[in-house]
């Protein structure tokens, strides 16, 4: 079912999830908030701006102009793009797109020390998540090369091939990110109906514990808005396991997030517990960091001081269907999501016991 933030589809799914969790003895709270796609438009502005800036600088790099002039244009352009993008993202500059009402769904039985997290919404974009990973990688490499060229230009002109080596990835990356705005609804089976199923399975297995809570965040696809709002009042020192995308193919991936620490278990300890819980004969569990261009709720929660990881399962082909009309229920294998949820539940039990927490 398509679940763009603010749509009837996502609201219906959230009602079903709330009813299910309440039936298992969880106390469920729904927190509404207003949001928009401003952060996606900000990414589009940044991508388009960097692409055009790279073209503008091509003649300045090769013509016999003072180096400080080129540096001023380059640095001034990047700062202007950053300011425009930040202004749109924070709402200081108005962009098209109405505000819609989204919701966070929080379920608990006591005082959670660990939160199971998944987002409820989905979206369709001009490019798949795979294309965004490629585009973000190109833009990062191009931006690093651009800074180097500006430094070299202070001492004279640079070779045309050096300019070309920087401009091409900037154009590719900027072109992809310039199409970040939502194109409409998408079924969102892998991203993230599968994650919600896995979290519900884990919540059912852990329903005897008062130290485990559930967060179904809203408007993740609009820039992790729900997670930002929840994290502003979230419990300090708690842990989280964010589940975002469980395909039937590829290895499980456990991606740690940098945080300020101070929790009951470090992200690496949580990752090791999940690697054991998700392990199956003949199947790999990979640990690492998020690929460039992949943004998830776990990033926001870690910045707020919570220790945790994001769990997914898939491969390069999976990334090629996420955020497209091809992310249909045919891609969703309930058994894969159920297996993931069971593995998470086993890992959580071991993790909380090791941390010295008993069921209350």
Residue, then its C-alpha position, 0 to 999 in steps of 0.5 A: x500500500x502506498x504510504x507517502x507521509x500524510x496519506x490515508x495509506x500510511x495512517x491506516x497502516x499505523x492504526x493497524x500497528x497500534x492495535x496490534x501492539x496494544x493487543x500484546x499489552x503495550x501502552x501505545x501513544x500516537x504523537x502527530x506533527x506537521x511536516x513537509x518535503x522541505x529537506x528533500x527540496x534542500x537536497x535538490x537545491x544543493x545538488x543542482x547548485x554544485x553541478x552549476x558551480x562546477x560548470x561555472x568554474x571550468x573557464x575560470x580554472x583554465x583562463x589566466x585570471x588571478x588565483x584569488x578571484x577563482x578561489x573567491x568565486x569557488x568558496x563563495x559559491x559553495x557557501x551560498x549553496x550551503x546557506x540556501x540548502x540549510x535555509x530551505x531545510x530549516x524552513x527559513x526559506x519557503x519552497x513549494x509543497x504543503x505541510x501534511x500531518x504525520x505521526x510517531x507511534x510509541x509503544x512501551x510497557x515500562x521504562x525501555x532501555x532499548x527501542x526497536x525502530x522502523x519507519x512507516x512511510x514510503x516514497x517514490x523519487x526520480x532515481x532509485x536509492x542505488x543511483x543516489x548512492x552512486x550520485x552521492x559518492x560522485x559528489x563527495x569525490x568531486x567536491x574534494x577534487x574541487x577544493x584541491x583544484x582551488x588550492x592549486x589554482x592559487x599558484x597558476x592555471x591547472x591542466x584541462x584533464x584535471x578540471x575534467x576529472x573534477x567536473x564530470x563527477x560533480x555533474x553526475x552527483x549534482x544531477x542525481x541529487x537535484x532530483x531528490x524531490x518526491x515524485x509521488x507514492x510508492x508501494x514501499x514493500x522492502x522500504x519499509x513494510x518489511x522493517x515494520x514486520x521485523x520490528x513487530x515480530x521482535x516486539x511480540x517475542x519480547x512482549x514479556x519485557x518492560x525494558x523494550x519499547x517500539x518506535x514507529x517513526x513518521x515522515x522518515x522519507x521527508x528527512x527523518x522528521x519523526x525521528x528528529x522530533x522524538x529524539x528531542x525528548x527521547x530517553x538519554x542513555x537508551x539503545x536502539x535497533x533501527x530496521x530499514x529494508x529487509x529483502x529476501x536476497x543478499x546478506x544481513x547488514x548491521x551498520x553502526x552509528x557514531x554517538x556520544x556514548x554513555x549508553x548501556x552498550x556500545x554500538x559495536x557491542x550491539x552489532x556483535x549481538x545482532x551478528x550472532x542473533x541473525x547468523x544462519x548456516x551459509x548466510x553472511x552477516x556484514x558489519x560496517x557503516x552506511x553507504x554514502x547517500x543512504x540516510x536513516x533514522x539511526x543517524x538522527x538517534x545517534x546524534x541525539x546520544x542514543x547508542x545503536x545500529x541499523x539493520x537491513x538485508x539486501x544487495x545491489x539489486x535491492x538498492x535499485x528498486x528502493x524509492x521506485x514503483x518496482x518496490x512492490x509486495x512481490x519483492x517482500x518475503x514475509x519469511x525473511x522479515x519474520x526470520x529477521x525479527x526473531x534474530x533481533x529478539x534473540x540478540x536483544x535478550x542476550x544484549x540486555x542480560x549482558x548489560x545487567x538488565x532483567x525483565x521487569 
